[in-house]
């Protein structure tokens, strides 16, 4: 798996986090997936690369 780029509301880079933290942010509704790499964490949940 890998690292995920975190952007702010104006799409400026804020941070790089790990994929697990990114998935938690997505599930909690605190982030939205901008880009994914085609791999899946779960059957219907794409692994994010940019949130």
ABEGO torsion letter per residue (X at the ends): XBBBBBBBAAGBBABBBBAAAAAAAAAAGABBBABBAGBBABAABBBBABX
